[in-house]
C-alpha cells in the first residue's frame, strides 16, 4: 500500500493513503485527493496502479509535475522515497503493510539537524557582522551629534543606512528561504514592478556613487507573475549588482523587455564590476555559498533563482566583456493554465536585443 505524505506546502502534514486498485487524481477538484494549494491545478496529475506498482503522469497542469526534482513528460513509475512536487506542494512516497499505522516522517534526522545547525551558524555570523557595522556607524553619528559636527554625521550615516539595508535583505531572504508561500499569480505590469524595485535601490546606489539606469519597454502586455516575488528577485539582483560595481565609477543597467519569439518576459541586470571568478561560478546559486566573504550570506541568489523557477522561469549568469556581470531572469509570457477562464491573444513580437547588448559592452 502507498501513502503520500505532504512534506511542504499549505497542506503540510496531510497524508493520503492510496487504495491498491483505484486510480487517483492529485488536484483541487472534488474528485481529486484534495488540496488547498492554489498553485495546484484542479486536475493536476493522475496516479494509476499497475502490476503492483504505482505510476504518475501530468495532466497538462499549469506548473507541471516533478519527481525528485525532474519535470516529468510521460508516465513515471513511483518508488518508496520519491518526492512528488505539484505547484508548491511536495509529497514523499512511502509504503506500508495493510493494517499498519500510517508511517510518519522522522523529525530527528541527524543530517537534517546538522544542516539546521550549519544554517543557524551562518546566519548568526552574518547578523554579527551587520551589527558591528551598525555599531560603528552609530558611534560615529553619536560623536558627531555631541560635537555638533554635521559634516561628520553625514559621513557616519551612510554606514548605518548600508547595514540597515543589509539586515533588511537578510530577514526577507531568510523568510523566503525558510517557508515557500504559495505564488499569487496575477496579470501584472511587470515594467512597473521593475521601476519600483529600481527606485527603492536608487538611494543605496547613490551612496556608493553607482549610476543606476533602467530601460523598460512600455508596450509590453501584462505578465502572469506574483508581483511580490518578482520584486524580491529584483531587489536581490540589484543589491548584488550595486555591491559588485566599483565605488564612484560603477554602472548598473536594468532592462525589461518581451521576447515574443520565445514567449518570455526578460529582465537583465548588468554591472561593470570585476565579475565572478571561474572557481565560484558553479556554486553561484547555492545557498550559503557566498562569494562576498563576511559581507554576504549566500542567500540572495539562491532565493532569487528559487522564486524565478517557481514561475517556471530561469535565472542565469553571464560574463560581460571585458569585465562585468549579467544576471538574466526570464518569466513565461503564457503559463498555459488549463483551469483559467481567461484567454490571451498571441504574444506580440519584440525588437532585437542587439543594440542593447552592444551598449552594455
Buried (B, 14 or more C-beta within 10 A) or exposed (E): BBBBBBBBBBBBEBBBEBEEEEEBBBBBBEEBBBBEBBBBBBBBBBBEBEEEEBBBBBBEBBBBBBBEEEEBEEEBEBEEEBBBBBBBBBBBBBEBEEEEEEBEEEEEEEEEEEEEEEBEEBBEEBBEBBEEBBEBBBEBBEEBEEEEEEEBBEEBBBBBBBBBBBBEBBEBBBEBBEEBEBBEBEEBBBBEBBBBBBEBBBEBBEBBEBBBEBBBBEEBBBBBBBBBBBBBBBBBBBBBBBBBBBEEEBBBBBBBBBBBEEBBBBBBBBBBBEBBEEEEEEBBBEBBBBBEEEEBBBBBBBBBBBBBEBBBBBBEBEEBEEEBBBBBBBBBBEBBBEBEEEEBEEBEEBEEEEEBBEEBE
